[in-house]
Amino acid sequence: MNVLIIYAHPYPASFNAAMKDTAVSVLQDEGHAVKVSDLYAMKFKAVLDQDDFPKPCNRDFFSIPGEQMAGVRNGTLAPDILAEMKKVEWADFLLFQFPIWWSAPPAILKGWVDRVLAQGFAVDLPEGKVYSEGLLSGKKAMISTTAGSPPEFYSEGGPHGDINHHLMSLWHATFEFCGMEVVPTFYVFNAGVMDDLQVSAELERWEEYLRLV
């Protein structure tokens, strides 16, 4: 299996980095091919704008869906977008590793979704190719994420509400919308206050989870 890890954390010594490194090690040990898009290290541009379309198809009216579809069709999107699309095409399994900030993924990851999962590449709305007929059908996607709050904060009825609801725009309205099969999310809570024993235990739990994917 070809695995693409889309990793979004700015600190190389973070717990998220340890989770990413563990995933690379375990998945390769299981015989899978692994590539990593380290968005902060890449200084990935997080904002979808007109610079994404060096050769616009319509210079009189800027339509993002229209420019995306033309850019995908003609191979004229910005080079960093095309490079990420090639990785997605290669991958059978997309693993998204990131921290929860303000009950949502980091902005740089949202930018990756906005720019890379373009119309004409991930979905085709005019042709109705979404959900079960999405253009990325046959692939799997999974979220692995950390939260600084305890689990009861993100439980149903808790102060923040069910964390699955916060991430629904990603696992359902993005991954499933594009046709991908969603693997259940792996959560680590209290990530910022764990001692060394807790860190080791969570990484062992993560390793065991990955071997079952």
ROZA-451086 format. One line per field, with one value per residue: residue in one letter; y, x, z of N, C-alpha, C, O in turn. Coordinates in steps of 0.001 Angstrom, whole numbers, plus 524288, in hexadecimal, padded with zeros to 5 digits. Atoms other than C-alpha are relative to their C-alpha. Example, Ala and Ser with C-alpha at 12.3 -4.5 7.8 and 13.67 -1.06 7.14 Angstrom:
# residues 2
res (A/S) .
nnorth (7FB5A/7FB5A) .
neast (8037A/7FCCC) .
nup (80000/7FFC4) .
canorth (7EE6C/7FBDC) .
caeast (8300C/83566) .
caup (81E78/81BE4) .
cnorth (804B0/80442) .
ceast (80384/7FCFE) .
cup (80000/802DA) .
onorth (8049D/80896) .
oeast (80790/7FEFB) .
oup (80299/80383) .
This chain:
# residues 213
res (M/N/V/L/I/I/Y/A/H/P/Y/P/A/S/F/N/A/A/M/K/D/T/A/V/S/V/L/Q/D/E/G/H/A/V/K/V/S/D/L/Y/A/M/K/F/K/A/V/L/D/Q/D/D/F/P/K/P/C/N/R/D/F/F/S/I/P/G/E/Q/M/A/G/V/R/N/G/T/L/A/P/D/I/L/A/E/M/K/K/V/E/W/A/D/F/L/L/F/Q/F/P/I/W/W/S/A/P/P/A/I/L/K/G/W/V/D/R/V/L/A/Q/G/F/A/V/D/L/P/E/G/K/V/Y/S/E/G/L/L/S/G/K/K/A/M/I/S/T/T/A/G/S/P/P/E/F/Y/S/E/G/G/P/H/G/D/I/N/H/H/L/M/S/L/W/H/A/T/F/E/F/C/G/M/E/V/V/P/T/F/Y/V/F/N/A/G/V/M/D/D/L/Q/V/S/A/E/L/E/R/W/E/E/Y/L/R/L/V) .
nnorth (7FB50/7FAF1/7FCA8/7FA86/7FD66/7FA4C/7FEC7/7FA57/7FDE4/7FCD2/80103/8052A/80346/80072/80539/80129/801CD/80556/80353/8007C/80360/8054B/801F3/80150/804A4/8048D/80139/80242/80526/80368/800E2/7FBF9/7FB92/7FB60/7FABC/7FC29/7FA74/7FD07/7FB0C/7FB82/80044/7FEA4/7FAAC/80083/7FB6D/801AA/7FCDC/80092/7FAE3/7FFF3/801E0/805A3/800E7/7FCC3/7FF5B/80034/80124/7FB9C/7FB5A/7FC0C/8016F/803DC/8041F/803FC/80534/80023/7FFE9/80500/80422/7FF0A/800E5/805AA/80226/7FE43/80060/7FAB5/7FDF8/7FEAF/804B5/802AF/802E3/8048B/803BE/802B1/80353/804C7/8034D/80218/80401/80482/80245/80314/7FEAC/7FACE/7FF6C/7FA7C/7FF85/7FA73/7FEB4/7FD0A/7FA97/7FD85/80410/800BF/800CB/7FB3E/7FD76/801DC/804CF/7FE5D/7FE08/80479/80210/7FC41/7FF6D/804FC/80313/7FC5D/80202/8024C/803BA/80313/80067/7FD73/7FE93/80008/80565/802C3/803D3/7FEEA/80457/8053A/7FF7F/7FC1E/80152/8029E/804FC/80417/7FE88/7FF7B/7FB65/80069/7FBB4/800FF/7FAB0/7FF32/7FB8F/7FEA8/80091/80561/8021F/7FE67/7FAF1/800DC/80410/7FE15/7FD91/7FD51/7FA65/7FF04/8033F/804BA/7FEAE/80204/7FC10/7FBD6/801CC/80251/7FD6B/80270/80598/8011F/7FC51/7FFBA/80525/80326/7FD12/80120/80586/80346/802EF/7FDA9/8035A/7FD25/7FC5A/80129/7FB47/7FFAB/7FB79/7FE26/800BD/7FC52/800B0/8056C/80101/8037C/80517/7FF72/7FF70/8052C/80340/7FE4E/8018C/805A9/800B9/7FE53/8041F/8046A/7FE78/7FFE4/8054F/80241/7FD04) .
neast (80350/7FD4D/8022E/7FE65/80112/8004A/7FE81/80071/7FE73/7FB65/7FB8E/7FDE1/7FF81/80536/80249/80202/7FB8F/7FEE2/80413/7FEC6/7FB69/801B0/80317/7FC67/7FD13/80370/8022A/7FBD5/7FEED/80437/7FF45/8028C/7FCEB/801DF/7FE23/801D8/80048/7FF56/801DE/7FD18/7FAAB/80061/80229/80455/8036B/804FC/80463/80197/800DC/7FF42/7FAC5/80045/8017C/7FC71/80230/805AA/80321/80393/7FD8D/80403/80314/7FD12/80334/7FC76/80115/7FEAB/7FA52/7FDE6/8010E/7FCB0/7FA95/7FF32/80064/7FBA7/7FB12/7FDE5/80043/7FAEF/7FCC0/8006E/804F2/7FF4E/7FC9F/80322/803C2/7FD50/7FF90/80537/800FD/7FCB5/8016D/804AC/801B5/7FE5A/80016/7FF7B/7FE06/80013/80245/804E7/7FF7E/80528/803BD/7FFA1/7FAA3/7FD0B/8017A/7FCCD/80264/8049F/7FE11/7FE9F/804F3/8023B/7FCF0/7FE9C/804AD/8029B/80409/7FD9A/7FC17/80236/805A1/801D4/80560/80396/80137/80218/7FC38/7FEF0/8011C/7FE9A/7FDC2/7FBD6/7FB88/7FBFC/80208/7FC09/7FC0A/801A8/7FDF8/8005D/7FE1D/7FD6B/7FFC7/7FF2B/802AC/7FDDD/80419/80157/80418/80549/80124/801B0/803FB/8054D/801AF/7FB97/7FFAB/7FEF8/8033F/7FDAC/7FBB5/8013F/80320/7FC70/7FCD2/80361/7FF1C/7FB6A/80088/804A6/8010D/7FB6B/7FE0A/80433/80200/7FC7F/80071/7FC73/801DD/7FDBE/7FE61/80121/7FC01/7FCE7/7FFB1/7FCF4/801A3/7FC3F/7FAEE/7FC0C/7FEAC/7FE71/7FA9A/7FD43/8028E/804DC/7FE7C/7FE86/804B2/80333/7FD61/800CB/80577/80023/7FD84/80393/80464/7FE31/7FF18/80516/80279) .
nup (80000/8001C/7FBEB/7FFDA/7FB03/80045/7FA9D/7FF1A/7FAE6/8011E/7FC90/80138/7FB59/7FDA5/7FF9D/80538/80318/7FE42/8023F/8059E/8008D/7FEA8/80467/80444/7FE83/7FFAA/80525/80329/7FDC7/801D3/8058E/80322/801D6/7FD35/8012C/7FC32/80148/7FB28/80228/7FDEA/80203/80589/80053/803AB/80055/7FDB9/801E3/80572/8026A/805B2/8014C/800E3/80573/8032A/8053F/7FF2E/804A5/800CA/7FDC5/7FEFF/7FB66/7FD02/7FDA8/7FDE9/8022D/8058D/800A1/7FE2C/803CA/80493/7FE69/7FFA7/8054C/8034A/7FD2B/7FF98/7FAA8/7FDBD/7FF81/7FAEF/80014/80368/7FD4E/7FC0B/802BD/80196/7FB53/7FEE4/80401/7FEA2/7FAFB/7FEFC/7FAB7/7FE5D/7FA56/7FE94/7FAA1/7FE95/7FAED/7FFE8/7FE35/8002E/80195/805AD/801D1/8013A/804E7/8045D/801EC/802EF/804F9/80349/801F7/803B5/804BF/8026E/80141/8038C/8037C/8049C/7FE1D/7FBB9/80112/804CD/7FEAB/8047D/80185/7FB77/7FE13/7FA80/7FC6C/801F1/80534/7FFD2/8034E/7FCE6/7FE19/80006/7FC2F/7FA9B/7FD4F/7FA50/7FCC0/7FAFD/7FDFD/7FA66/7FD99/7FAEF/7FC11/7FE9D/8035F/7FE6F/8025C/80565/80024/800B6/7FB24/7FD9D/80139/8058B/80350/80239/8038B/80533/802B0/801A5/80464/803FF/8050B/80262/8012A/80315/80442/8036A/8019F/80246/8047E/80461/80150/7FD01/7FB75/7FB50/7FBAC/7FB2A/7FE25/7FB59/7FCC7/7FB2F/7FCF3/7FC0F/8028C/7FE2F/7FA72/7FF14/7FE68/803A0/8000B/802FB/80586/801E4/8003D/8046D/804D2/8007F/8019E/80572/8030B/80039/80361/8056F/801EC/80135/8043E) .
canorth (80000/80DD2/81700/825D6/82C93/83AB5/84028/84D83/851DA/85CA9/856D3/84B91/846C3/84697/83AD6/83BD7/83A66/82E3B/828C6/82B94/82529/8196D/81829/81870/80E2A/80507/80600/80385/7F821/7F2AB/7F341/7FF98/80A89/817A3/825CD/83191/83F2C/84721/85367/85CAE/857E7/85981/86722/862E5/86E66/86DD0/8776F/87425/88027/88458/880E0/87292/87450/8796E/8779F/87B3B/87647/88257/88F73/896E0/88F5D/887F3/87B5B/87247/865EB/86956/86C78/86021/8576B/85DDB/85D6A/84EF3/84BFC/853A6/85159/85FF2/8612E/8668F/85D08/85A6F/85657/84D43/84717/8440D/83ED5/83530/83055/82EBE/82758/81E5F/81BE0/8113C/81676/824A5/826D6/83482/83761/84444/84ADC/8503E/85F0E/86653/85997/858C8/854E6/85EE3/868A6/8633A/85629/85CB5/86388/85685/85198/85E04/85DFA/84F91/8492F/8517D/85005/847A1/84020/83BBE/83E30/84206/8495F/84B93/83CE6/8396D/8321C/8337E/82A5B/81C5B/82134/82AFB/82B74/82645/81A2F/80E0E/8156F/815C4/82182/822A8/82D5A/82C18/837B0/83D0C/8460D/84D61/84BF2/83FCA/8369B/83AD6/84888/842F3/83935/83A5B/843A2/84878/856D6/855F1/84BB4/83EF6/83FD2/8376A/8423B/84C4F/84407/83FEC/84A0E/842D4/83459/83514/84179/8405D/83271/82B5E/8361C/83324/824AD/81FE7/81597/81B42/8139E/81717/8226F/82055/82A28/82DEE/8370E/83EE5/83F19/84AE7/845D5/837B2/832C8/829E8/81D75/82271/82679/818F3/8127A/81AB5/817F5/80965/80A67/81188/8070E/7FC5D/803E0/805AC/7F73F/7F48C/7FE96) .
caeast (80000/80496/802B0/80334/80454/7FFD2/80635/80333/80AC2/814FA/81DE8/826F5/827FE/81948/8112F/80A96/8180A/81A5F/80D54/81112/81E5A/81805/80E78/8196E/82126/815B0/80FDE/81CE7/81F45/81232/816FF/8100D/81611/8153A/81661/814F5/81029/8156D/80D8F/814CE/82240/81DE7/818BA/80C94/80455/7F7C6/7EF7D/7E830/7E8F7/7EAF9/7F973/7F539/7F16A/7FD2F/7F5D4/7E7BC/7DD72/7D4FF/7DBA3/7CEC6/7C84C/7CF3C/7C7FD/7CF77/7C825/7C9D1/7D849/7DAAD/7D42D/7DB6F/7E832/7E6A6/7E2D1/7EE15/7F85A/7F9CA/7F7D5/802B9/80E3E/80C9B/7FE74/80203/80CC2/80325/7F92E/8033A/8054A/7F6A8/7F58A/80088/7FA95/7F110/7EFF3/7F06D/7F3E2/7F1C7/7F9CE/7F72D/7F3DF/7E678/7E705/7DA93/7D317/7D7E0/7E3D1/7EEBE/7EC4D/7F77B/7F074/7E3C2/7EBB0/7F0DE/7E2ED/7DE55/7E954/7EC4E/7DEEC/7DAB4/7CE8E/7D1A0/7DB92/7D479/7C654/7BEE1/7B2B0/7AD1A/7ADAD/7A8DA/7B557/7B504/7B405/7B327/7B6EA/7C129/7CD98/7D5C6/7CD8B/7D590/7DE6A/7DDBC/7DF9B/7E1DC/7E3A3/7ED7D/7ECAC/7F01A/7E8B3/7EDBC/7E0CB/7DC55/7D2EB/7C72B/7C883/7C648/7BBB9/7AD65/7A7FE/7B5A7/7B9C3/7BEDE/7B565/7B820/7C54F/7C030/7B691/7C183/7C90C/7BD4B/7C048/7CD0E/7C9D5/7BC38/7BA7E/7C849/7CD8E/7C0A9/7BC19/7C7FE/7C496/7CE81/7CBD2/7CDF0/7D585/7D175/7D902/7E3F1/7E36A/7ED28/7E807/7EF71/7FAA3/8016D/80227/80675/8127D/81C83/8156C/808A8/80F62/8153E/80831/8011A/80B5E/80A3C/7FB77/7FD5A/806A5/7FCDF/7F210/7FA1C/7FD46/7EEB0/7EBBF) .
caup (80000/7FCE5/8085F/807D7/81507/814D9/82103/826C6/832C2/8331D/83DA5/839C9/847E8/84A4C/84E47/840F4/83AD3/84318/83E68/83051/83203/83891/82D4E/8233D/82AAC/82D3C/81FA9/81919/82248/81DCB/80FC2/80B50/8033C/80A45/8060C/80F14/80BD4/81748/814B1/81DD5/819A4/80B83/80EAA/80773/802F7/80AC8/80324/7F6B2/7EDE7/7DFDD/7E07A/7E063/7D21B/7CA5D/7BD8F/7C0A1/7B757/7B941/7BB3A/7BC14/7C72D/7D206/7D52E/7DE41/7DA0E/7CBBA/7CD31/7D519/7CB2C/7BFED/7C77C/7CA69/7BC70/7B690/7C0FF/7C321/7D1D4/7DA69/7DB4E/7E9EA/7E7BC/7DC88/7E4D1/7EFC5/7E62E/7E112/7EEEF/7F0EB/7E40C/7E88D/7F5E2/7F9AC/8077B/80C1C/81A66/81FDC/82C1A/83303/84000/8435B/84451/847DF/845AA/83792/82F8A/82D53/82276/81A50/81972/8156E/80AF4/80613/804D8/7FE08/7F425/7F1C6/7F249/7E6E5/7DEC6/7D31B/7DB4B/7E793/7E38B/7D75C/7DB69/7CDB7/7CB3C/7D8E6/7DC14/7EADD/7F68C/7F159/7E3C6/7E855/7E05C/7EBAF/7EDAF/7F06A/7F9BE/8088F/81177/81FFD/82A1C/8352A/83E27/84B8A/854A3/86062/86779/86ECE/867C0/86FD2/86A21/85C89/86024/85CD3/86711/86A8B/869F4/85BFF/85702/84FE8/84921/83DF8/83AE0/83A70/830B2/828A9/81E3B/81BFB/81D3E/8174C/80F38/809AC/809DF/807AA/7FE71/7F5FD/7F60C/7FFE8/80A20/817B8/821F1/82FFF/835E1/83FAC/84ADD/85560/85FFB/86A51/8609C/86679/87472/872AA/879C9/8735B/8775B/871BE/86526/863BD/8669A/85C77/85222/854FF/853C2/846C9/841EB/84536/83E55/83204/8310E/83031/82594) .
cnorth (804DA/803C0/8057D/80244/805DB/801ED/805E8/8015A/802EA/7FE84/7FA80/7FC58/7FF44/7FA4F/7FE6A/7FE0F/7FA6A/7FC33/7FF21/7FC50/7FA52/7FD9A/7FE63/7FAD6/7FB12/7FE6C/7FDAF/7FA8D/7FC03/7FF21/80406/80414/80500/804ED/803B5/8056B/802F8/805BB/804B3/80004/8018E/805B8/80024/804C1/7FE77/802BD/7FEFA/80570/7FFAF/7FE2B/7FA1B/7FEAC/80376/8010C/7FFB0/7FF15/8046F/804C6/80445/7FEE8/7FB93/7FC46/7FBB0/7FA93/7FF8C/7FFD8/7FAE3/7FBBE/800A6/7FEEF/7FA49/7FDA1/80135/7FF8D/80536/80269/8014E/7FB04/7FD2D/7FCEC/7FB0A/7FBDB/7FCF2/7FC77/7FAE6/7FC48/7FD79/7FBB9/7FAFD/7FD01/7FCA9/801BB/8055C/8007E/805B0/80064/805C9/800B1/802BC/80563/802A2/7FC39/7FEE3/7FEE1/8053A/8021E/7FDE6/7FAE8/8012E/80210/7FBA7/7FDB2/80393/7FFD1/7FAD7/7FCCF/80342/7FD52/7FE4D/7FC12/7FC67/7FF1B/80285/80134/80012/7FA88/7FCD3/7FBF3/80190/7FB40/7FAC5/8002C/80430/7FE27/7FD70/7FAE5/7FBBA/8011A/80022/804ED/7FF61/804E1/7FDB7/80557/8002B/804C8/8010C/7FF37/7FA44/7FE0F/801C5/80569/7FF63/7FB84/80275/801FB/802C0/805AA/80136/7FD0B/7FB81/80165/7FDEF/803D8/80477/7FE80/7FDD0/80281/7FDA5/7FA4D/7FEC5/80391/800E7/7FA8D/7FCB8/802A7/7FEE5/7FA39/7FC64/7FD2D/80218/7FBDE/80315/80314/7FDFA/80518/7FF41/8050C/8015A/7FFF5/80387/7FF2A/7FA65/7FFAE/7FBF3/7FAA9/80026/80091/7FAAC/7FC7E/80179/7FE84/7FA1D/7FED6/80163/7FBD5/7FB4C/80130/7FFBB/7FA82/7FD49/802AF/7FCFB) .
ceast (8036E/7FD4E/80250/7FE6A/8001E/80076/80018/80119/8051E/804EC/80215/8007F/7FAC5/7FE4F/7FDA6/80464/8016F/7FBF2/800F2/80490/7FEA9/7FCFB/80384/802C2/7FC9C/7FE06/8041C/8015D/7FBEC/80030/7FD81/803FC/7FDAF/80286/7FD9E/7FFF1/80007/7FED4/80304/80595/8002E/7FE9B/7FB8C/7FC6E/7FA78/7FB3F/7FF07/7FEED/80136/80570/80019/7FF0D/8034D/7FDFE/7FA0C/7FD0E/7FC37/8024A/7FC08/7FCE5/802BD/7FC42/803A0/7FEB9/80193/805DA/80272/7FF3F/80350/805B6/80155/8002D/804DE/8054E/80292/7FF57/8057B/80323/7FF67/7FAF2/800A0/8035E/7FCF9/7FBED/8027B/80098/7FAC1/7FEA3/802F5/7FDE1/7FB11/7FD6C/80234/7FF4C/8010C/80167/80059/7FDF3/7FABB/8011F/7FAAB/7FBF3/80005/805AC/802C7/7FE8F/80314/7FDD2/7FB06/801A2/8018C/7FB12/7FDCA/802C7/800DA/7FB36/7FC60/7FB98/80282/80430/7FDB6/7FA27/7FEE7/7FA42/7FC63/7FE4C/7FDCC/803B2/801DD/7FE5E/80163/80279/80444/804DB/80476/7FE04/80418/80478/7FD9E/8026D/7FF14/80237/802B1/80113/800AD/7FCF9/80270/7FC24/7FF2B/7FB6C/7FA84/7FE93/7FDC0/7FC1D/7FAAC/7FDFF/80460/80047/800C8/7FC4C/80316/80423/7FF07/7FCC3/80378/802FE/7FCC7/800CD/804AF/7FEEF/7FB34/7FF8D/804BE/8018B/7FBC0/7FDA5/80344/80008/80359/7FD2E/802C8/8011E/7FF19/804AD/802C2/800CB/803E0/7FE62/80428/80592/80444/801D7/801A2/805A0/80257/7FD67/7FAF9/8011D/8014A/7FB42/7FC9C/80281/7FF92/7FA67/7FF64/80272/7FC67/7FB71/8019B/800AC/7FADF/7FD4D/80045) .
cup (80000/803C0/7FF9A/80541/7FF1E/80592/800CC/805AD/7FF3A/80304/7FF24/804B0/802C6/80085/7FAC3/7FC70/80174/7FDD2/7FA29/7FF29/8013C/7FB7E/7FB72/80128/7FFDE/7FA98/7FC5D/801DD/7FE3E/7FA19/7FC6E/7FE32/8024E/7FDD2/80400/7FD8A/8052A/7FEAA/80204/7FDF4/7FA3C/7FF2C/7FC02/80040/8019A/7FDB3/7FA39/7FDCA/7FA2E/7FE5C/7FF13/7FA41/7FC73/7FA7B/80063/7FAEB/7FECA/802B6/8014E/804F6/802DD/802C0/801DE/7FDD9/7FA42/7FF1B/801DC/7FBED/7FB1B/80147/80081/7FA8A/7FCC4/802A6/800F2/8056C/801EB/800FF/8053E/8005F/7FCC6/802A5/8041C/7FD7A/7FE3B/80497/8014D/7FC16/80144/804AB/7FFBA/80517/80166/805E4/8015B/805CA/80172/8058E/7FF49/8023D/7FF74/7FDAC/7FA29/7FE81/7FF2A/7FA9C/7FB58/7FDC2/7FCF8/7FAAA/7FC47/7FD94/7FBCB/7FAB9/7FD20/7FE78/7FC92/7FD04/7FADB/80163/80429/7FF5E/7FABD/800D8/7FB45/7FE56/8048C/80240/80572/80334/7FD7A/7FA95/7FFD1/7FD2C/802FC/80250/7FF30/803AD/80580/8025F/805D5/8028A/804CA/8025B/805E8/801D5/8054F/8046E/80165/7FCBE/80173/7FDE3/7FA86/7FF89/7FEF0/8053B/802E8/7FE4D/7FA35/7FC60/7FDA6/7FBF0/7FA79/7FCDC/7FE0A/7FB0F/7FB7E/7FAA3/7FD2F/7FE96/7FCA4/7FB39/7FC80/7FE2C/7FD62/7FB3A/7FB20/7FE92/8033B/8046F/804D8/80422/80515/8020B/804E1/802FB/8047B/802BF/80412/7FDE4/8023A/8058F/8013F/801F3/7FC47/7FFA5/7FCCF/7FA32/7FDB0/7FF53/7FB57/7FAD5/7FF27/7FE36/7FA44/7FC72/7FF5B/7FC52/7FA48/7FDCA/7FE9D/7FB6F/7FAE6) .
onorth (80508/804B6/80628/8024F/80802/80155/808C2/80195/800EF/8005F/7F6BC/7F799/7FDCE/7F6CD/7F9D5/7FA89/7F744/7F7CE/7FAD1/7F8EB/7F6B9/7F90B/7FA43/7F763/7F713/7F9CF/7FA10/7F719/7F75D/7FC65/80344/804FA/805B0/8051F/802C6/80727/8036A/80898/80846/80422/803E1/807C3/8039F/80661/7FAF7/80172/7FFB4/80849/7FB74/7FC8C/7F816/7FA2A/80786/80505/7FBB4/800F5/804E8/8050E/8083F/80281/7F76F/7FDB8/7F915/7F7E3/7FBA3/7FCE9/7F8FE/7F8D3/7FCCF/7FCC8/7F8A2/7FA72/7FDEE/8008B/8059D/8072A/7FFD5/7F700/7F85F/7F8D6/7F6D6/7F72F/7F83B/7F844/7F6C9/7F789/7F8DE/7F7AD/7F6B2/7F83C/7FDDA/8011B/80633/7FFDE/807CE/7FEE8/808C5/7FD28/8050F/805E1/802B2/7FDB8/7FD18/7FFCD/80940/7FF30/7FD9B/7F9E0/7FEC5/80123/7FC10/7FC74/801C4/8000F/7FAB7/7FA76/80465/7F892/800E8/7F8ED/7F7A4/7FB0F/8057D/7FDF1/7FE1D/7F9C8/7F837/7F852/803D0/7F7C5/7F9F7/7FC88/805D6/7F975/7FB7B/7F8D4/7FBDA/7FD9B/80084/806A7/7FCFC/80734/7FA2B/8088E/7FC68/80888/7FD69/7FEB1/7F6D1/8013E/8025B/806A5/8028B/7F92D/8072D/7FF1B/80569/80746/804DF/7FE75/7FB4A/8041A/80038/80414/8068B/801CC/7FBD1/7FFEC/7FE08/7F8C7/7FB09/801B8/803A8/7F959/7FAD0/80006/7FEB7/7F8A7/7F7A6/7FF1A/80292/7F8E7/807BF/8014B/7FB89/808E8/7FB08/80948/7FE46/7FF0C/8020B/801C2/7F8ED/802A8/7FA1A/7F860/7FC7F/7FE6A/7F95A/7F999/7FE0E/7FD1B/7F856/7FB68/7FEC0/7FAA8/7F91F/7FDCB/7FDCA/7F9A4/7F93A/800D9/7FEDA) .
oeast (8076A/7F89D/80712/7F9CC/80421/7FCDB/80288/7FD86/808A1/80928/7FF41/800D8/7FAA2/800A8/7FDDB/80395/802B8/7FD45/80043/8045C/8008F/7FDC0/802B7/8030B/7FE29/7FE0D/802FE/80278/7FD0B/7FCE2/7FD4B/807ED/7F8ED/80740/7F951/803CF/7FC03/8023F/80427/80798/803FB/7FEF7/7FB39/7FADB/7F820/7F6D2/8027D/7FBA7/80212/8062E/803D4/7FF8D/80177/7FF55/7F7BF/7FE95/7FA51/8024B/7FD6D/7FACC/803B2/7F9B5/8061F/80246/803DC/807BD/80634/802DE/80546/80895/8059C/80393/806B6/80954/8075D/7FFC6/80957/800DA/7FF7E/7FACE/7FF0C/80264/7FDB9/7FAC5/7FFFF/8001F/7FA85/7FC7F/800EB/7FE6B/7F75D/7F8B7/806EC/7FAFA/80524/7FE53/8032D/7FB7E/7F9AD/802EF/7F864/7F8B3/7FC1C/80935/80031/7FD11/80105/7FE60/7F9FD/7FEFA/800B8/7FAF7/7FC3F/80047/800D7/7FB1F/7F7EB/7FB91/805F5/805C3/7FE4E/7F81C/80214/7F6E0/7F803/7F9EE/7FC97/801F9/8060F/7FBA4/805F2/8053C/805E0/805C2/80827/80045/80726/8078D/7F8DD/80696/7FB43/805F3/800A0/803C7/7FF7B/7FC38/803E0/7FDB0/80098/7F887/7F72F/7F9F5/7FA8F/7FB97/7F9F9/7FE02/80362/7FD53/7FE71/7FBC3/807DD/80303/800DF/7FD2F/802A1/80408/7FEEC/80040/8051C/7FF93/7FB4B/7FF69/80459/80127/7FC7A/7FC07/8013A/802C3/80336/7F959/80791/7FDA8/80041/80923/80060/802D0/80448/7FED7/807B7/8094A/808D7/80582/801E0/808FC/7FFBC/7FD25/7F9BF/7FE50/7FF7D/7FAD9/7FA77/7FFC0/7FF29/7F981/7FC83/80066/7FC04/7F9AF/7FEAE/7FFB9/7FADE/7F945/7FE66) .
oup (802AF/80353/7FF8C/8069A/7FD90/808B3/7FDCA/808E2/7FC9D/801B1/8001B/803FD/8075A/7FE38/7F951/7F945/7FE0D/7FC64/7F825/7FBC2/7FEAB/7FA2C/7F91B/7FDD2/7FDB1/7F93D/7F966/7FEB5/7FDB8/7F7EC/7F7B0/800CC/80253/7FCF5/805F1/7FB45/807C6/7FCDE/7FF02/7FC80/7F86C/7FAD5/7F8B4/8047E/7FF48/7FF10/7F6F7/7FFDE/7F810/7F9E5/7FCCF/7F8A9/7FAA6/7F820/7FEFE/7F6C3/7FA66/80783/8039E/8075D/8009C/80690/7FEB1/7FC08/7F8A3/7FBCC/7FF89/7FAB3/7F8F9/7FE13/7FF0E/7F957/7F9C4/80035/800FA/80604/7FF74/80252/80564/802E7/7FE7F/8020D/804AF/7FF82/7FE72/803FA/802A9/7FD8E/80088/804F3/7FCE6/805D8/80109/807E8/7FFFD/8092C/7FEF5/807B2/7FB35/806AB/7FB37/7FA77/7F804/801A2/7FEA8/7F71A/7F702/7F917/7F8F0/7F6C4/7F78F/7F8EF/7F79E/7F69F/7F851/7FA45/7FDF8/7FC43/7F8C0/7FE1B/803E0/800FA/7F8AE/7FFD2/7FBAA/7FC77/803ED/804E5/8061F/80150/7FC2A/7F915/7FB99/7FCAE/8009A/80606/7FB7B/804DA/80620/800B1/80785/80099/8074C/80002/808A7/7FEEB/8081B/808F3/7FE5D/7FA97/7FE08/7FD5D/7F8CD/7FB5E/7FF84/80916/806C9/7FADE/7F825/7F7CF/7FE27/7F821/7F6AB/7F813/7F9C8/7F7B7/7F7AE/7F69E/7F869/7FA12/7F99D/7F6C9/7F894/7F989/7F907/7F78A/7F6C6/7FAF1/80271/8069B/804DC/805AC/8053D/801CF/80844/800DC/806BE/80084/80513/800CD/80246/80746/805D2/80038/7F8AF/7FB6B/7F9EE/7F6EF/7F96E/7FB82/7F8B9/7F726/7FAB4/7FAF7/7F775/7F841/7FB16/7F967/7F6FF/7F928/7FC09/7F991/7F6E3) .
